[in-house]
Amino acid sequence: DRREDEGIKSWPFYGIIDVMRPAMHQLRNANERMVLATLYNTDGPAPRAAGTQMLFSRALRQGYFSGGCVEDDLARHAADVMATGESRQIRYGQGSPWWDIRLACGSGIDIFLEALDPDDAALSALMEFYAHRVPCLWQSGSQIRTCVAAPQKIPPTVIHSVPFQYTKYYEPTRRLIVFGDDPTALSLVTSAKHSGFETHLVTTNGPIEPPPINGISYHRSPAETVFKALQPDLWTAIVVTAHDTDLVEIILKTAFQGPIGYLGAVGSISRRATQVGRLVASGVTASLAEQLRMPVGLAGMGKAPSEVAISIMAELMQRYSAPTG
């Protein structure tokens, strides 16, 4: 890299993106070999959890393990793996042979690097599950690489040392559907997109042109049509920022007809009691109606649109705290 050779530092924007599968999909379609790096073991208070991944190609570096302690060195190892096709296990920190690379936290981390070609069968299966929002288990190591459908439950990352093998659980991409046309809705979809969520804004009969926010999907159809098209699942969060009481009830009632991971609406605690009552009266079971988050978001935040959006995203991050990959 010319910038590295000349001692020119670059901002590490590669570390902001924490989901690998979209880039894996693009590289596979471009018929490019890639290197997947998986953090499979930590000793001590490591900055990232086991199961965290990075991705490398000839022109791409994505993700991070230590906030700058090992990424440059790891990129050099990834280049070797890409050139030879031979997988590699690396340890940094405590017990590492590279005495000049230490982690500020004082811990030790173990990383497995593997080259993936576009026609790799396990990679093809992973991309198929990714496209159809199916949870799956990726098993890889010195003598194995498979990807199979998995139950909707997150098992731990499993490590077998002889022969070396690890298992990583991939869940469908986190998805957020926002119903509204107000500043809070716009702030929320902006924050969600930057947080790696597949993001949809729904404003029935709203403006013809979508809002100037890159990377989100805009829908003008009624809630029933949108839900039928998107098929919400356990990894889908739905947030209603609209204020029209009748419209909100229609959206919430429609949402409760299928599986959802999170359902919230802007409103007061007193309004929640009324809303739950209306839902039950319309045929929604009391146990389902009680799942409604209203007011939505973490308590104690401000009321400006950006502050409400941050509080909602913080609550969603708590609920979907496991890395998705």
C-alpha positions as CSV (number, residue, x, y, z in Angstrom):
1,D,0.0,0.0,0.0
2,R,1.6,3.3,-1.1
3,R,0.2,5.3,1.7
4,E,1.7,2.9,4.3
5,D,5.0,2.8,2.5
6,E,5.1,6.6,2.6
7,G,4.1,6.6,6.3
8,I,0.8,8.3,5.6
9,K,-1.9,7.4,8.1
10,S,-5.5,6.9,7.0
11,W,-8.7,7.1,9.1
12,P,-9.8,3.6,10.1
13,F,-13.3,3.7,8.6
14,Y,-12.9,0.0,7.8
15,G,-13.6,-0.6,11.5
16,I,-17.1,1.0,11.5
17,I,-18.7,-1.8,9.4
18,D,-19.2,-4.8,11.6
19,V,-21.3,-7.0,9.3
20,M,-19.3,-9.0,6.7
21,R,-21.9,-10.8,4.6
22,P,-22.9,-7.8,2.3
23,A,-19.3,-7.4,1.3
24,M,-18.8,-11.2,1.0
25,H,-21.8,-11.2,-1.4
26,Q,-20.3,-8.4,-3.5
27,L,-16.9,-10.0,-3.7
28,R,-18.4,-13.4,-4.6
29,N,-20.4,-11.7,-7.4
30,A,-17.2,-10.0,-8.6
31,N,-15.5,-13.4,-8.7
32,E,-12.9,-12.3,-6.2
33,R,-11.1,-14.4,-3.6
34,M,-11.4,-13.1,-0.1
35,V,-9.9,-13.8,3.3
36,L,-12.2,-14.3,6.3
37,A,-10.6,-13.7,9.7
38,T,-12.5,-15.0,12.8
39,L,-11.6,-14.2,16.4
40,Y,-12.2,-17.6,18.0
41,N,-10.7,-17.2,21.4
42,T,-10.0,-14.5,24.0
43,D,-7.9,-14.6,27.2
44,G,-8.7,-11.7,29.5
45,P,-10.8,-8.5,28.8
46,A,-10.4,-8.4,25.0
47,P,-12.0,-5.5,23.1
48,R,-14.1,-7.8,20.9
49,A,-16.0,-11.0,21.7
50,A,-15.2,-14.5,20.2
51,G,-17.1,-14.8,16.9
52,T,-16.2,-11.3,15.7
53,Q,-14.9,-11.3,12.1
54,M,-12.9,-9.2,9.7
55,L,-12.9,-9.5,5.9
56,F,-10.0,-8.8,3.4
57,S,-9.7,-8.7,-0.3
58,R,-7.2,-7.1,-2.7
59,A,-8.8,-3.7,-2.1
60,L,-10.9,-4.2,1.0
61,R,-10.4,-4.3,4.8
62,Q,-13.5,-4.4,6.9
63,G,-14.1,-4.8,10.6
64,Y,-11.8,-4.7,13.6
65,F,-10.5,-6.8,16.5
66,S,-8.5,-4.5,18.7
67,G,-9.0,-0.9,17.7
68,G,-5.7,-0.5,16.0
69,C,-3.3,-2.9,17.8
70,V,-3.2,-5.8,15.3
71,E,-5.2,-4.8,12.2
72,D,-2.2,-3.7,10.1
73,D,-0.2,-6.8,10.9
74,L,-3.2,-9.0,10.3
75,A,-3.7,-7.4,6.9
76,R,-0.2,-8.6,6.0
77,H,-1.0,-12.1,7.1
78,A,-4.3,-12.0,5.1
79,A,-2.4,-11.0,2.0
80,D,-0.2,-14.2,2.4
81,V,-3.3,-16.4,2.9
82,M,-4.9,-14.9,-0.1
83,A,-1.8,-15.6,-2.2
84,T,-1.3,-19.2,-1.0
85,G,-4.8,-20.3,-0.2
86,E,-3.5,-21.8,3.0
87,S,-5.3,-21.1,6.3
88,R,-3.5,-19.7,9.2
89,Q,-3.9,-19.4,13.0
90,I,-2.5,-16.3,14.7
91,R,-2.2,-15.3,18.3
92,Y,-1.7,-11.7,19.6
93,G,-1.0,-10.5,23.1
94,Q,-0.2,-12.8,25.9
95,G,1.7,-15.9,24.7
96,S,2.2,-14.5,21.2
97,P,5.5,-15.0,19.4
98,W,5.3,-11.4,18.1
99,W,6.7,-9.7,21.2
100,D,6.5,-6.3,19.5
101,I,2.7,-6.5,19.1
102,R,0.8,-6.1,22.4
103,L,-2.8,-5.4,23.2
104,A,-3.5,-2.4,25.4
105,C,-6.0,-4.4,27.4
106,G,-3.2,-6.9,28.3
107,S,-5.2,-9.9,27.0
108,G,-4.6,-12.5,24.3
109,I,-6.6,-13.2,21.2
110,D,-6.6,-16.1,18.7
111,I,-7.6,-15.5,15.1
112,F,-8.1,-17.9,12.2
113,L,-7.7,-16.7,8.6
114,E,-9.1,-18.7,5.7
115,A,-9.2,-18.0,2.0
116,L,-12.6,-18.2,0.4
117,D,-13.0,-18.6,-3.4
118,P,-16.2,-17.5,-5.1
119,D,-17.1,-21.1,-5.9
120,D,-16.6,-22.3,-2.4
121,A,-19.6,-24.5,-1.5
122,A,-19.9,-23.3,2.1
123,L,-19.7,-19.7,1.0
124,S,-22.5,-20.3,-1.5
125,A,-24.6,-21.8,1.2
126,L,-23.9,-18.9,3.5
127,M,-25.0,-16.4,0.9
128,E,-28.2,-18.4,0.1
129,F,-29.1,-18.4,3.8
130,Y,-28.3,-14.7,4.0
131,A,-30.5,-13.9,1.0
132,H,-33.5,-15.8,2.5
133,R,-33.0,-14.6,6.1
134,V,-32.3,-18.1,7.4
135,P,-30.1,-18.6,10.6
136,C,-27.2,-20.9,9.9
137,L,-24.1,-22.5,11.4
138,W,-20.7,-22.0,9.8
139,Q,-18.2,-24.7,10.7
140,S,-14.6,-24.3,9.5
141,G,-11.1,-25.2,10.4
142,S,-8.0,-27.1,9.3
143,Q,-10.0,-30.0,7.8
144,I,-13.6,-28.8,7.4
145,R,-15.8,-26.0,6.0
146,T,-19.6,-26.3,5.9
147,C,-22.6,-24.1,6.3
148,V,-26.0,-25.6,7.4
149,A,-29.3,-24.2,8.5
150,A,-29.7,-23.8,12.3
151,P,-32.4,-23.4,14.9
152,Q,-33.5,-19.9,15.8
153,K,-31.3,-19.9,18.9
154,I,-27.8,-18.6,19.3
155,P,-25.4,-21.2,20.4
156,P,-21.9,-20.3,21.6
157,T,-18.9,-20.2,19.3
158,V,-17.5,-23.7,19.7
159,I,-13.7,-24.5,19.3
160,H,-12.2,-27.9,18.8
161,S,-8.4,-27.9,18.9
162,V,-7.5,-31.3,17.4
163,P,-8.0,-31.0,14.5
164,F,-8.7,-27.3,14.8
165,Q,-12.3,-26.3,14.1
166,Y,-14.7,-23.5,15.1
167,T,-18.4,-23.0,14.8
168,K,-20.0,-19.6,14.2
169,Y,-23.7,-18.8,14.3
170,Y,-25.1,-16.4,11.7
171,E,-28.5,-14.8,12.3
172,P,-30.4,-12.9,9.6
173,T,-29.4,-9.2,9.2
174,R,-31.0,-6.9,11.8
175,R,-33.8,-5.1,10.1
176,L,-35.8,-2.0,11.1
177,I,-39.1,-0.8,9.7
178,V,-40.1,2.7,10.6
179,F,-43.6,4.0,10.0
180,G,-43.7,7.8,10.0
181,D,-43.0,11.0,8.1
182,D,-41.8,13.3,10.9
183,P,-38.2,14.4,11.9
184,T,-38.0,11.5,14.5
185,A,-38.6,9.0,11.7
186,L,-35.9,10.6,9.5
187,S,-33.4,10.7,12.4
188,L,-34.2,7.1,13.3
189,V,-33.7,5.6,9.8
190,T,-30.4,7.6,9.5
191,S,-29.1,6.2,12.7
192,A,-30.3,2.7,11.9
193,K,-28.6,2.7,8.5
194,H,-25.3,3.8,10.1
195,S,-25.6,1.1,12.7
196,G,-25.8,-1.7,10.1
197,F,-29.5,-2.3,10.1
198,E,-31.4,-3.1,6.9
199,T,-33.6,0.0,7.1
200,H,-37.1,0.7,5.7
201,L,-39.1,3.9,5.9
202,V,-42.8,3.6,5.4
203,T,-45.0,6.7,4.8
204,T,-48.3,5.6,3.3
205,N,-49.2,8.0,0.5
206,G,-46.2,10.1,1.5
207,P,-44.0,12.3,-0.8
208,I,-43.3,10.8,-4.2
209,E,-39.6,11.3,-3.9
210,P,-37.8,9.3,-1.1
211,P,-35.9,11.3,1.5
212,P,-32.3,12.1,0.6
213,I,-30.8,9.4,2.9
214,N,-28.6,6.9,1.1
215,G,-29.0,3.2,1.8
216,I,-32.6,3.0,3.0
217,S,-35.7,1.6,1.3
218,Y,-38.7,3.9,1.0
219,H,-42.3,2.6,0.8
220,R,-45.6,4.5,0.2
221,S,-47.9,1.5,0.4
222,P,-50.3,0.7,3.3
223,A,-48.9,-1.3,6.2
224,E,-50.5,-4.6,5.2
225,T,-48.9,-4.4,1.8
226,V,-45.5,-3.6,3.2
227,F,-45.6,-6.4,5.8
228,K,-46.7,-8.9,3.1
229,A,-43.7,-7.8,1.0
230,L,-41.1,-7.7,3.7
231,Q,-42.3,-10.7,5.8
232,P,-41.2,-9.5,9.3
233,D,-39.4,-12.1,11.5
234,L,-37.8,-12.4,14.9
235,W,-34.9,-10.2,13.7
236,T,-37.2,-7.4,12.5
237,A,-37.9,-4.4,14.7
238,I,-40.9,-2.2,14.0
239,V,-41.1,1.4,15.3
240,V,-44.1,3.7,14.7
241,T,-43.4,7.4,15.0
242,A,-46.7,8.5,13.4
243,H,-49.2,10.4,15.6
244,D,-52.5,9.6,14.0
245,T,-54.3,7.3,16.5
246,D,-56.3,5.4,14.0
247,L,-53.3,4.9,11.7
248,V,-51.1,3.8,14.6
249,E,-53.7,1.2,15.6
250,I,-53.9,-0.2,12.1
251,I,-50.1,-0.5,11.9
252,L,-49.8,-2.2,15.3
253,K,-52.7,-4.6,14.7
254,T,-51.2,-5.6,11.4
255,A,-47.8,-6.1,12.9
256,F,-49.1,-8.4,15.5
257,Q,-50.5,-10.8,12.9
258,G,-47.0,-12.2,12.3
259,P,-43.7,-12.8,14.1
260,I,-41.7,-9.8,15.1
261,G,-38.7,-9.2,17.3
262,Y,-39.6,-5.8,18.6
263,L,-42.6,-3.5,18.3
264,G,-42.5,0.1,19.7
265,A,-44.4,3.3,19.2
266,V,-43.8,6.9,20.2
267,G,-46.2,7.9,22.9
268,S,-46.7,8.5,26.7
269,I,-47.2,5.8,29.4
270,S,-50.8,6.9,29.8
271,R,-51.4,6.6,26.0
272,R,-49.9,3.1,26.1
273,A,-52.7,1.8,28.4
274,T,-55.3,3.2,26.0
275,Q,-53.5,1.7,23.0
276,V,-53.2,-1.7,24.5
277,G,-56.9,-1.7,25.4
278,R,-57.8,-0.7,21.8
279,L,-55.6,-3.5,20.4
280,V,-57.2,-6.1,22.7
281,A,-60.7,-4.9,21.8
282,S,-59.8,-5.3,18.1
283,G,-58.9,-8.9,18.6
284,V,-55.2,-8.9,19.5
285,T,-54.5,-11.2,22.5
286,A,-53.6,-9.4,25.7
287,S,-50.3,-11.3,25.9
288,L,-49.3,-10.0,22.5
289,A,-50.6,-6.4,23.1
290,E,-48.6,-6.2,26.3
291,Q,-45.4,-6.6,24.3
292,L,-45.8,-3.1,22.8
293,R,-43.0,-0.8,23.8
294,M,-44.6,2.6,24.5
295,P,-42.9,5.0,25.1
296,V,-40.3,3.6,22.8
297,G,-36.6,3.8,23.6
298,L,-34.5,4.0,26.7
299,A,-35.7,6.3,29.5
300,G,-33.9,9.4,30.6
301,M,-32.9,10.7,27.1
302,G,-33.9,14.1,25.6
303,K,-36.9,14.7,23.4
304,A,-35.3,16.2,20.3
305,P,-35.7,13.9,17.2
306,S,-32.0,13.0,17.2
307,E,-32.1,12.2,20.9
308,V,-35.3,10.0,20.6
309,A,-33.6,8.2,17.7
310,I,-30.5,7.5,19.7
311,S,-32.6,6.2,22.6
312,I,-34.5,3.8,20.3
313,M,-31.3,2.6,18.7
314,A,-29.7,2.0,22.2
315,E,-32.7,-0.1,23.2
316,L,-32.5,-2.1,20.0
317,M,-28.8,-2.7,20.5
318,Q,-29.5,-4.1,23.9
319,R,-32.1,-6.5,22.5
320,Y,-29.9,-7.5,19.5
321,S,-26.6,-7.5,21.3
322,A,-25.1,-10.6,19.8
323,P,-22.8,-10.1,16.8
324,T,-24.5,-11.0,13.5
325,G,-21.6,-11.3,11.1
